[in-house]
Amino acid sequence: MNLSSLPVIKLPLINVSTDPFDLLLVALGLRMQQLSKTSPKFIELLHGRNFTLQLESKNGISRHFIIQDEHVKMASGTAAKPDFTLRFEDSLFAVQTLLKGDPTVFMTGMQSGKIQMEGDFSLLMWFNQAAKLIAPNIPKPVLKKIKQAQRFIMDKKAALKG
């Protein structure tokens, strides 16, 4: 299934759309808020930092994160004066790039112009360090079950095509 073929609707009660990039950004913000209360390493990254980080796509999805006094706040839309903006060509490319977590994919996107940056480039390094802490540690038994489910899905897809 192609994610870009799904209709995008606004969910006003929680101020998020069904766009995969917007959903990913909300999850990212919620995870950073959780880590700001529970992870000593993440709290250390926040210590003494005050800035606004904005992630957006050229097709209109935008969310910014305010790091202030060791807290993380997020809001939809663009910030008045973000300290650093990371702009992706479109939502699908943003999701694919961020979920891969591969620096070479990111660099290729920058070289091709599919990723643009504005502002204090040192905040990209901060975001890179934070991203390493954001992905939760999944217990090995759960990972094993996930891999089994993935194999099952792939087998079913192959059976449907054949």
Disulfide bonds with the S-S distance in Angstrom:
none
